[in-house]
């Protein structure tokens, strides 16, 4: 594979590596933009990659699996945090004074 043929596949690996880092750091908004850029690159790749692209594509597939795992971890962490907030809200409501009923004036 010539250097020009290899460059898009090397870029693909770099992009997935960046996404993996962003996911690990919980930077999900940036991750979305990075994924959009990667999808744009994939759309420009030939439908049938050259034979020499096999290794970079295999590495990309493995990195994608790692990214999927990292995203699952991030999702779990967010759900646990949300659960903790819900428990804290219920606890705080337990300490709140009871709601006041309507005031009725005795003077008329």
trRosetta pair geometry for C-beta under 8 A, 3 or more apart (Angstrom, degrees):
i j d omega theta_ij theta_ji phi_ij phi_ji
1 5 4.4 -126 -171 92 89 123
1 6 4.8 113 123 -62 120 92
1 50 5.5 136 -104 101 104 140
1 51 7.9 -157 -60 72 99 62
1 52 3.1 -158 -35 96 108 145
1 53 6.5 115 -94 -53 152 66
2 5 4.7 93 53 7 77 102
2 6 6.9 -149 92 -6 38 90
3 6 5.7 -59 -142 40 31 110
3 7 6.5 49 158 -45 65 95
4 7 5.9 -33 -148 4 32 118
5 8 7.8 -61 178 24 35 97
5 9 8.0 11 140 3 63 113
5 50 5.6 9 177 9 135 152
5 52 7.0 73 114 70 130 124
5 53 7.5 -111 151 -61 99 101
6 9 5.8 -74 -163 47 50 107
6 10 5.8 49 146 -24 84 109
6 52 7.1 -65 -83 122 93 119
6 53 7.6 -176 -113 -93 58 76
6 56 7.3 142 -154 -29 81 151
7 10 5.6 -57 -144 38 32 111
7 11 6.2 36 157 -21 67 104
8 11 5.4 -51 -148 35 33 115
8 12 6.4 43 150 -27 64 100
8 41 6.4 170 -160 -176 93 103
8 44 7.1 -136 -134 97 139 104
8 45 5.8 164 141 -96 142 91
9 12 5.3 -40 -149 26 36 119
9 13 6.9 39 150 -17 61 98
9 45 7.8 87 -72 -120 74 128
9 49 7.4 86 -80 -151 125 133
9 53 5.0 -166 -80 -138 154 97
9 56 3.9 93 154 106 119 152
9 57 6.6 -67 -143 -53 118 74
9 60 7.5 -110 -165 -37 80 135
10 13 5.7 -51 -155 34 36 111
10 14 6.5 37 147 -18 66 105
10 56 6.5 -84 -69 -128 50 144
11 14 5.5 -54 -148 37 35 113
11 15 6.2 37 153 -22 68 105
11 41 6.0 -144 114 -148 121 150
12 15 5.8 -54 -148 34 28 112
12 16 6.5 24 156 -15 63 105
12 38 6.9 92 -136 -149 66 93
12 41 6.1 -171 -84 121 78 135
12 42 7.2 88 -114 -76 115 79
12 45 7.7 19 -65 -66 134 139
12 56 6.9 102 64 154 115 114
12 57 7.9 8 98 -96 150 61
12 60 5.4 -12 130 -105 115 140
13 16 6.0 -56 -146 38 30 107
13 17 6.3 34 153 -22 64 108
13 56 5.9 -100 -43 -160 122 95
13 59 6.0 10 -110 107 120 119
13 60 5.7 -108 -84 -80 71 87
13 63 6.9 123 -141 5 69 159
14 17 5.6 -57 -150 36 30 115
14 18 6.5 32 152 -20 65 104
15 18 5.7 -52 -151 34 33 112
15 19 6.4 33 151 -18 65 104
15 34 6.5 167 -166 178 84 92
15 37 6.5 -149 -135 101 128 102
15 38 4.3 154 145 -92 141 101
15 41 6.6 -176 -22 25 162 151
16 19 5.5 -51 -148 37 35 114
16 20 6.3 42 150 -24 65 102
16 38 6.8 94 -64 -123 65 146
16 60 5.8 148 -8 -143 156 77
16 63 4.4 97 132 119 133 132
16 64 6.2 -72 -142 -68 135 67
16 67 6.3 -105 -167 -43 90 140
17 20 5.6 -50 -150 31 31 115
17 21 6.7 32 151 -17 62 103
17 63 6.6 -59 -68 -155 62 145
18 21 5.7 -54 -153 35 33 111
18 22 6.3 31 152 -17 67 107
18 34 5.5 -146 112 -150 113 141
19 22 5.6 -54 -145 39 33 111
19 23 6.2 34 156 -20 66 106
19 31 5.8 88 -146 -145 76 84
19 34 5.0 -179 -83 117 82 130
19 35 6.1 84 -114 -71 131 78
19 38 6.8 -31 -43 -29 136 147
19 67 5.6 19 113 -126 112 134
20 23 5.9 -54 -146 36 28 111
20 24 6.4 29 154 -19 62 108
20 63 6.4 -91 -51 -173 136 96
20 66 5.9 16 -122 110 127 112
20 67 5.1 -101 -87 -87 79 85
20 70 6.1 124 -147 9 69 161
21 24 5.7 -58 -149 37 29 112
21 25 6.4 14 157 -7 65 111
22 25 6.0 -66 -147 45 29 102
22 27 4.4 -90 -160 70 81 105
22 28 7.6 138 149 -82 100 27
22 30 5.1 -136 -142 96 132 106
22 31 4.2 172 120 -78 128 85
22 34 6.0 163 6 13 157 151
23 26 7.6 38 -178 -72 31 28
23 27 7.8 -88 -60 49 21 69
23 28 7.6 59 -112 -92 58 68
23 31 5.6 86 -68 -111 71 143
23 67 6.0 129 7 -150 158 74
23 70 4.2 96 119 124 128 122
23 71 5.5 -68 -148 -70 135 67
23 74 5.8 -115 -174 -30 81 143
24 70 5.5 -61 -68 -153 71 132
26 74 5.9 163 -105 -133 71 110
26 77 7.4 -85 -97 89 120 142
27 30 4.4 -10 146 38 110 118
27 31 6.0 137 99 -31 70 90
28 31 5.0 -49 -142 33 37 121
28 32 6.6 46 157 -27 65 94
28 74 7.0 150 -74 161 111 145
29 32 5.9 -45 -157 23 33 113
29 33 7.2 27 148 -11 61 101
30 33 5.8 -55 -156 38 39 109
30 34 6.2 39 148 -19 70 107
31 34 5.6 -55 -145 39 33 112
31 35 6.2 34 155 -21 66 106
32 35 5.8 -55 -148 36 28 111
32 36 6.5 33 151 -22 63 103
33 36 5.6 -50 -150 32 33 114
33 37 6.6 34 151 -18 64 102
34 37 5.7 -53 -152 35 34 111
34 38 6.5 34 149 -19 65 104
35 38 5.5 -51 -147 36 36 112
35 39 6.3 38 153 -21 67 103
36 39 5.8 -53 -149 35 31 111
36 40 6.6 34 151 -21 63 103
37 40 5.6 -52 -152 33 33 114
37 41 6.7 34 149 -18 64 102
38 41 5.6 -52 -153 35 36 112
38 42 6.4 37 150 -20 67 104
39 42 5.5 -50 -146 36 35 114
39 43 6.4 41 152 -25 64 102
40 43 5.7 -50 -151 30 32 115
40 44 6.9 25 152 -15 61 105
41 44 5.9 -64 -157 36 35 107
41 45 6.9 45 147 -36 67 97
42 45 5.6 -42 -154 12 39 117
45 49 6.6 -14 168 -86 116 96
46 49 6.1 143 71 -89 96 44
46 50 7.7 71 54 -31 138 71
49 53 3.9 -91 160 68 124 147
49 54 7.7 159 104 -60 122 50
49 57 6.3 146 67 -51 169 143
50 53 5.0 108 61 -11 72 102
51 54 6.2 -13 179 -26 51 110
52 55 7.7 -35 177 19 52 97
53 56 5.6 -62 -162 50 62 106
53 57 5.4 58 143 -24 87 112
54 57 6.0 -69 -148 42 23 108
54 58 6.2 24 157 -21 65 108
55 58 5.7 -53 -144 34 30 111
55 59 6.4 29 157 -16 64 105
56 59 5.6 -55 -148 39 33 112
56 60 6.2 38 151 -23 66 106
57 60 5.3 -48 -144 35 35 116
57 61 6.5 40 153 -23 64 100
58 61 5.6 -49 -151 31 33 113
58 62 6.7 31 151 -16 63 103
59 62 5.7 -54 -151 36 35 110
59 63 6.3 32 152 -16 67 107
60 63 5.7 -55 -146 40 32 110
60 64 6.3 39 152 -26 64 104
61 64 5.5 -50 -149 31 31 116
61 65 6.8 36 150 -21 61 99
62 65 5.7 -48 -156 29 36 113
62 66 6.8 35 147 -16 64 102
63 66 5.4 -50 -151 36 39 114
63 67 6.3 44 148 -22 67 103
64 67 5.4 -50 -147 35 35 115
64 68 6.4 40 151 -23 64 101
65 68 5.6 -49 -150 32 32 114
65 69 6.6 33 151 -17 63 103
66 69 5.7 -54 -152 36 34 112
66 70 6.3 34 150 -19 67 106
67 70 5.5 -53 -145 37 33 112
67 71 6.3 35 154 -20 65 104
68 71 5.8 -53 -148 35 30 112
68 72 6.6 32 151 -20 62 104
69 72 5.7 -54 -152 34 33 113
69 73 6.6 34 150 -19 65 103
70 73 5.6 -50 -151 34 34 113
70 74 6.4 36 150 -19 65 104
71 74 5.5 -51 -147 36 34 113
71 75 6.3 38 153 -21 65 103
72 75 5.7 -51 -148 35 32 113
72 76 6.4 33 153 -19 63 105
73 76 5.7 -55 -150 36 31 112
73 77 6.4 32 153 -20 65 105
74 77 5.7 -53 -147 35 32 111
74 78 6.4 31 155 -17 65 105
75 78 5.8 -57 -150 37 31 110
75 79 6.3 29 154 -18 66 107
76 79 5.7 -56 -147 38 31 110
76 80 6.3 31 155 -19 65 106
77 80 5.8 -54 -148 36 30 111
77 81 6.4 31 153 -19 63 106
78 81 5.6 -54 -148 36 32 112
78 82 6.3 34 153 -20 65 105
79 82 5.5 -51 -146 36 33 114
79 83 6.3 37 152 -22 64 103
80 83 5.5 -50 -148 34 32 114
80 84 6.5 35 152 -20 63 103
81 84 5.6 -52 -152 34 33 113
81 85 6.6 33 150 -19 64 103
82 85 5.6 -54 -151 35 34 112
82 86 6.5 35 151 -20 66 103
83 86 5.7 -53 -150 34 33 112
83 87 6.5 32 152 -18 65 104
84 87 5.8 -53 -149 35 33 110
84 88 6.3 33 153 -18 65 107
85 88 5.6 -55 -147 38 33 112
85 89 6.3 36 154 -22 66 103
86 89 5.7 -51 -148 33 32 112
86 90 6.6 30 154 -16 64 104
87 90 5.9 -55 -150 37 32 109
87 91 6.3 32 152 -19 65 108
88 91 5.6 -55 -146 38 32 113
88 92 6.2 33 155 -20 66 106
89 92 5.8 -54 -146 36 30 110
89 93 6.4 33 154 -21 64 105
90 93 5.7 -53 -150 34 32 113
90 94 6.8 39 150 -26 62 101
91 94 5.6 -51 -159 25 35 116
91 95 7.2 21 151 -9 63 104
92 95 6.0 -64 -158 39 38 104
92 96 6.8 53 145 -41 67 97
93 96 5.4 -38 -151 7 41 121
97 100 8.0 18 122 -48 114 84
100 103 7.7 2 152 -53 116 86
105 108 6.9 126 109 -64 101 78
